[in-house]
Amino acid sequence: MKKTLIVSVILSVILISCNEKKDKVMETTVKEMENEKDKVVHEENIINNNWVNEIQLNNNSKWDANIETTQGVDAMLKYIDESNPETVENYLALANELNDEKNFLVKECTMTGPSHDNLHIFLHPLIEKINHLPKTSSIEEGSEITKSINENLEAYKNYFN
């Protein structure tokens, strides 16, 4: 009888312990899945070009932009066009070039008023994309972000002279 009681107590402790561990593993797995979902949603928001729904023209005409801004956009387009990324490291190098040019463009901006406000609508998602490119963990992700950056840059010509 004592042996049966002792064995029952030991088995109960083991089962309770296993259930607690299983619950912790399940909780961790759920949190990881939620984090991954949040990451995917954030990445989808970064690479979209919904900003085109917000930007406006200047009475159906393009806004005048300062020359440094236009040169910066052209330089970034050239970096993308001349790059042929085949590795994650190549995307990281491209990210550095784009980031340097983006920093120069922002620093040299002299635009004011509505043209400047609309430039910010264009720039904000571009900056997010460029900032996200160094976090690339795969060639596919780097390609997708770079494509979105390129689309963003190409659209500049639709809104600015």
N, C-alpha and C positions, 0 to 999 in steps of 0.2 A: 504494500500500500504506500509506504513512504517513497519507494522508488518511483511509483507511478505519479505521485504528487510532485516529486522533484523534477521528473522528466517533463511533466505538464507545465511547471513553472518555467523551466528553461526554454521549452518550445514557445511559450507565450512571450517571453522576453525577446527571443530571436525574431518572432513574427512582428512584434511591435516595432522592434528596431529596424527590420527590413521595410516595413511600411513607412516609417519616418524617413528613411533614406530614399525610398521610392518617391515619396511626396516631395522631398527636396530636389531630386533629380527632375521630376516633372515640372516643378516650379521654375527651376533654372532653364529647362528646355522651353517653356512657354515664354519666359522673359527674352531668351535668345531669339525666338521666332518673332516676337513683337518688335525687338530692336532691328531685326533684319527687314521686317515690313516697313518700319519707319525709315530705314536707310533707303529702300527702294523708292518709296514715295518721295523722299527728299531728292534723290537723284533724278526721278522723273520730273520733278518741279524745276530742277536746275537746268536740265537739257531742253525743256520746252521753250518755245519762243512766243509765249502768250503776251509778252510785252508789246507786240505789234498791235494788240487790241487797245492799248493805252496811249500809244504815241499819236501825236497829231501833226498835221502839216500846217504850214503858215499860209492860211487862206488858199488851200489847194496848191501851194508852191513849197519847194524844199526850203528848209532853214539854212541860213548862211552859217557856216562853221569856221572857226579859226583854222589856219593852215596846219598848225601842229596837230590838231585833232585828226584832220583828214590824212595827213602824212602818217600818223600813228596807226590808223585803221589800215591804210595801204601796206604799211610795214608788217603788221600782223597777218594780213592776208598773204603776203609774200612768204613769210615764215612757214605758214601752213602749206602753201602751194609747193614750196621747195623741200619741205620735209617729206620723208617717206618712212614714217615710224614703223619698225618691224618688231620692236620689243617694248616692254614697259619702260625701260630706261630711256628709249628714244622719245617716248611721250613725256617723260619727266624733263628731258632736255628742252623739248618744245615748250613745255609749261614755263620753264625759266625764261626763255626768249620772249614769250608772250607776256609774262608778268613784268619783265623789264620795260617792254614797250608800253604796256598798259600804265605802269607807274609814271613814265615820261608823259604820256598823253594826259593823264589826270593833272600832273604837276604844271603842265604848260597851258592848260585850258584857260582862256580869257573870256569865254562866252558869258553873257549875262541875259537876264530876262527869260521870255518864253522859249527862245532857242536853247538856252542852257537847261531849262526845266525838261525839255524834250530830250536833250542829250542825256540827261540823267536817267530817263526812262529807258533809253538805249543802253547806257553803260552799266546800270545796276546788274542786270542778268548776265551781261558779258563778264563783269568782274567776278561774279559768283562762279561762273563756268571756269574761268581761268584759275581761280583759287581752288577749284575742285580737281582740276587736271593733275596736280602733283599727288593727289591721293589715289590715283589710278592703281588698281591692283591686277588688271588684266589688259591684254591687247584690245579685246572687244570693248571694254569700258572706255579705254583711251580713245579708240576710234569713234565711239558714239559721242563722247564729249567734244572731241575735236571737230566732228561734223557739225555739231550744234553751234560751236564757237564760230566756225566758218559761215554758217547760215546767218548768224547774228551780224557778223562783220559785213557780209555781202548786202544785207538789208540796209546798212548805213546809207548807201547811195540812193535809196528810195526816199530818204527823209532829209538828207543834208547835202549841201553843195560844198 
